Amino acid sequence: MKIGVITSAYPDYEDDPHGIFVHRLMKEIAKKGHEVHVLAPYTGGETEYTLEGVHVERFHYFYPRRFEKLSGRAGMIDNVKEGFLVKIQVLTFLFFNVIHSILKLRKMDVVHVQWPIPNGLGAIFLKKIYGIPYINTIHGEEVHLSKRYHLLFALRWLVNNSSKTITNSTATRKFCLEAGLDGDKIEVIPFGVDTDFFRPLDVYKDENIFQILSVGYLIERKGFEYLIRAMPLVLEKYENARLKIVGTGPLESKLKELVYELDLGDEVEIVKNVSDEELLMIYNSSDLFVLPSIVDSQGNTEGLGVVLLEAMACGLPVIGSDVGGIPDIIEDEKTGVLVKEKDYEELSKVILNLIFEDNLRNYLVDNSLKIVKTNFSWKMISNYYLDIY
């Protein structure tokens, strides 16, 4: 089967985190003998390459090319705020998306659109001109963006013309239904995790330190501010706790300033993105994982929380905020602990409880390892998508 993918985020290289979850799905599809062709906007690297069995082509969407800013790594929602020139690029992006979709994907058997706003227009033309069916995956941002900019009519059009629309969580599906999208075409399939790679390892741990870990893009909706604010309360009761945050993003300087203001320089560390191999070791050398996501000032929140799955697959107990798709992963007090968003006092109490309760940590780990392998492995998730294709 020839499968075309239209996406606005895709990795340039193997350990590139930009759209990595899209690549992990398509890599698994390619491993099962299918031909996968990805079309994505240019982000600064090569324009054509093969990444772990997946053929990738990138298109330019503005000229002169040096002024292309819309598809940078901060994401289109953040990039479009950078000025009038970037806003104009939304229109040129849509135009070149359609042109390149028609030129590059007209021989596909099926087309898979990631983020139908702004990537679905090319799929509509492929269906109308060549009769190629397409499916969408909605990640959540599209719904909030469509409401904010009065584009729900476009999102409904893209969904209604598709063969199937996938959401990454029950929360995202709920947002879609509230927006008036056709519920009969919407199915929930979560993101997955490579359980062959992300796995428990026997690595050295400093027994005198309780290492807390969080991973993610440093933006408002990840809620890292509240995890940092919880640390002084944790340290009052357990002075050997440490926090490591792995990630980069627009809030990096602000978060480091907060660490300085709270005098946490020796207890909280923010490090830049690392390779998957390094991340695997960091997971396994940690004692607890926390994803403190929130509903941000624009109404966006966590679609699912793939890093939770990675941490669980590595045998870590996890804490997550009770927002977005996180409850699809964490069954409270069975596979992890859910906390109220932004409530860093409650978060500190839950962290301390898990520090002192070894039996509870072990119970959560045993349950979460089983759930991840049964429900969230990429091998299983890719089979669901292949059935739909």
N, C-alpha and C positions, 0 to 999 in steps of 0.2 A: 504494500500500500504506500502511496506517495502522500505525505502529510505536509501541508504548508502551515507555517505559524507566523502570524503577524503580531508583533509585540513592540512596545516602546522601551523595554528594559531587557537586556540580555548581556551575559558576561563577555568580555573581550578575551579573557584567558581563563585557565582552569580554576584558579582560586579567587577570581574576581567576584565579589558579592553582589554586583549590580544585576538584579534579576536572576539570581542563582537558582531560585526554586523553579523558575520556568525551565531552565536548562536541565535540572535534575530529572524533571518529568520527561523531557524530550530525549535525554540521554538514555533513559530506561526504555522508552519506545523504540529508539534506534537499536538498542541491544537485542531487541526481540525480532530484528530482521526487517524493520520498516525504514523507508527512506524519508528523512526529515529535512525540510528546507525552512530555515528561519529568515524572515525579513524584519530588520530592525533599523532604526535611524542611526546615523553616524554619531559616535561619541568620542572620536579621537584616535582610535586604533586602526587596524586593517579594515579594508572594505569588503574582503571576501576571505573566508578561512573555514577550516573544519575543526570543530571542538568536540572531542570524544565521540566521534561518529555522527555529529550533527553539522550539516552544511549551513553556514551563516553568511548572509549578504546584508550589507549596510548601505543605506541610501542617504545622500545629501538632500537637505530640504530647504536650504537658503543659500543665496549667492550675494556677495562673496562668501565663500565657505568659512573663512576665519571668524565671521560674525555669528555662526550657528551657536545658539545658547540654550534652546528650548529643551533639548534632550540630554542635558548634562546630568551628572550623577546625583545631584540633589533631588531630581524628580521634576516632572513637568509642572506640578502644582506649585512648587516653590520657585522654580525657574521663571515662570510666567510673570512673577511679581517684579522682575528685574528691570522693567521699563517698557516703553512703547515698542522698541525694535523687537523685543522678544514676543510681545503680544501679536505683532504682525506675523511672526513665524508660525503661529498656530494655523493660520490660513494656508501658508505655503507648505506646512507639514502635511495638512490634509490633502492638498493637491498632489504632492509628490508621493504620498502614501498610496493614493489610488493608482497613479501612473506605474509605480514600481510593482505594486500588487498584480496589476494586469500583465506586465511584462515578465515578471519572475515566477508567478505562481499559477499561471493559466493551465499548466499540465498536471496540477495536483488532483488527487481523488477527493480530498476533503481539506478544508481550511479551518484552523483553530485560532481564534482571535483572543489574545490576552488584553484586558482593558478595552472593551468595545468603544469607549470614549477615551482616547481619540482614534483608536486603531481599526474600527469596524467598517469604515466607509469603503475601503478597498475590497473587503469581503463581499459587500453588497454588489459591487460592480462585477466581481468574479462570478457571483451567483446569477446575475441578470444576463451577462454576456455569454458565459461558458457553462452555466448550469451546475457549477461546483457548490455543493452544500457547505455550510459553515456552522461552527459552534462557537459560543463565547465562553470565556471565563471572566466573571465579575469579581473583583477583589475588594470592593467596598467603596474605594475613593470615588469611582465613577458616579455612584448614586449621589453622594454628598456634593460632588462637583456639579452634577447636572441640576440639582435643586438650586444651588447657589447662583448658577449662571442661566437659569431658566431653559435648560436643555433636556428636560425630561422627555419631551416629544421625540427628540433624536434617539435617546436611549431606548424608548419604547419601540421605535421603528426598527432599530438594530436587533432588538430581542425578538420582536414579532416575525422578522424575516429569517431568523436563524432556525436550524433544526433542533437545537438544544442550547440552553444556557446553564452554565455551571456556576455555583457560588462556593466559596471556600469554607463557609460555615453557616450554621443555622441563623446566626445573627445577620449576616450579609443577605441571606435569603429573605429575612423579615424586612430589611431595609428595601429590598427590591419590591416586595409585595406592597409595602406602604407607599411606594412610588408609583404603583399602578402597573407594574410589569406583569406579563402573562405568566401566572403561577404554574400553569400546565407545562410550560417549557423549561421551568427552573428546577434543577436538581442540585443537591449538596454533595460535593466531593472534596474532602479536605486536601491540603498539601500533605506531602509525605516526608519521610526521612530515610536515608540510606542506612538501614540497620546492620548492614555488613561492614560499613565504615565506622559509623558512630556507635560505639559499643563500649562496655566496661573494660578497662585495662588495669593491670596491676602496676601502678606507678608510685613513685615516692611522694608521700605527703608529710608535711611538717605536723607532727601530732600536737604541737603546742599552739598551732594556729587553726582557727576555724575560718576557712576561706569561703566567702560569699562571692558569687559570680553573676554578672548580667552581660548580655550581648545584644547589640542592635545599633541601628542608625541613630545618631544623636540629634533627634528632633523632638518636638514638644510631645507628640502623642505616645512616645515611649515611656514618658514619666520618670526618667532617671533622677530628676530633681528630688522627687519624694523618697526615693531609695537612699540618696545621699543624706537627706534630712533625717532619715530614720537612724543613721549610723551613730550619732552621738548618744541617742537613747539606748542603743544596743551596747555601746562601749561602757556606759555607766554600770551595766550589770555583768558584762563579759568583755574584759579589756583585750582579750586575744583575738577578737573578731577582726577580719580584714575584708575589704570590698575591692573587687576588680571589675571594671567596666571595659569591655572590648568593643570599640567602634569609633567611627569618625562621623562628622556631620556638622551642620551649621551652628549647633549649640555647644560645640566642644569648648570654646573659650569661656562661655557663660558657666558651664558646669565646673570647669577647673577653678573659676573664680569662687564659686560656691564652696568647693572643697577647701580653698584657702580661707574664706570667711569663717567657716566652721572649724578651722584649725584641725583639719583631717589629713594633712599632708602625708603623714606616716601610715595612715590607716586606709585611705582610699586612693586607688590608682586607676587612671583612665589611659588605656593603651590603644593604639591604632589597630585597624583590621589586620588579621594575621591569616596565614594559609590554613586550609582545612586540617592539615596534619598538625600544625601548632595548636589550632583550636581544639582538636581532639584531645591533646595532652592537657590543655587548660581545663577542659571539662572534667577530665579524670583526676586532676590534681585538686579539684575543688570539693567542697562539702555541701553546698547548697546553691541552688539557682533561683534567681528572682527576676520576673518580668513585670515591672510596676506600671504597665500601660494605663493611659487615661483617654477620655474623650477630650480632644484638644479644642482650642478656641474656634476652629472652623467646623467642628462637629465630626471630625474624622477620628477613627479609633482603630484598634488592632483587628485586622481581618481574621487572623487565626493565631499566629505566634509560632512560627516554625522553630525558632531557637528553643522553645520549651520542649518540642519533640526531640531535638538533638540532645538536650540535657538529660531528658528522661531515658533516651536510648543509651546514654553513657552511665546510667545508674545513679543519677543525682535526684534527691528530693527537690520538688519545685514549689514555688509560690508564684501566683499570678493574680492580677487584678480581675475583678468580676465585671469585665467589659468586653464588648465585641465577641469575637469567636473563641476567646480563651476558655470559657466554660465548656466548649466542645471538646477540649483536650483534658482539662482538669475536672475530675469529679471530686468535689470538696471533701477533704479528709479521707479520701480513698486513694486517689492517684496524685494528690497534691493538695495545696491549701489555697483557697480563694480569699482575697481581701478586698475591701472597699477601695476604689480608686482615690488617690490623693491623700488618704488618711495614713500619714507616715507614723503616727503614734500606734495605730493598730498594727501596721506592718512591722514595727520594731518588736511588738509583743509576740507576733507569730514567729518572727526570726528567732527570738530568744527561746521560745517554747521548743522549736526544732533543734536549737543548739543543745538544750539540756535533755531532750527526750530522744535518746538513741533508738528505742524500740519503735517510736512513731516514725522516725526517719526510715528505718529498715522496712516497716510496713508499707509506707508510701512507695518506696523504691521497688519492692517486690511486685506490687500491683501495677505500677506504671510501666515497668519493663514488659510485662505481659500484654498490656493494652497497646503499647507502641508497636510491638511485633505483629500483633493480630490485626490492628485497625489502621495503622499509619505508615507501614513500610511502602517505599516507592514501588516495589514489585507488585504489591496489592493495588495501589492507587492507579498505576499504569494500566492494569487489566481493566479497571472500570472505564478509563478513557478509551481503551481499544474497543470495548464493547460498543461505546457510543459512536466512535469513528465508523 
